[in-house]
Amino acid sequence: MMNARVGLILTGLAFGIWEVVDIFWIDVPAVAALFAALFLGCTLWFWRRDSVRAAVALMLLFAFEAAAAPVLKHVMTVTKVADFTLALAGVACTIAVLLAGRRATRSRGRALAEAGS
């Protein structure tokens, strides 16, 4: 099974690359450039620091992409479906990463409490 952390990094990179390609295709390329920078920056931040804040920022970006996918103009339906599906996968990976981090914190705290007793 794929590690949730690796899945989050891969979905962040996929959206970052997707937005870089969109710079040349959409009416407002500055928006695509901004989202590409946000996706790639947050993915790099999460990869380097394993930060909860970076994971939450990525989850917000994924949620925005999922909400925006159905109203994309001048794209095929398969593109909308792919965008929506990838965004949902990113949200799922983020939730898995956050839950795994929470479980690790609990088990560390439990181990420290048992060692101190």
Secondary structure, 3 states (H helix, E strand, C coil): CCCHHHHHHHHHHHHHHHHHHHCCCCCCHHHHHHHHHHHHHHHHHHHHHCCHHHHHHHHHHHHHHHHHHHHCCCCCHHHHHHHHHHHHHHHHHHHHHHHHHHHHHHHHHHHHHHHHC
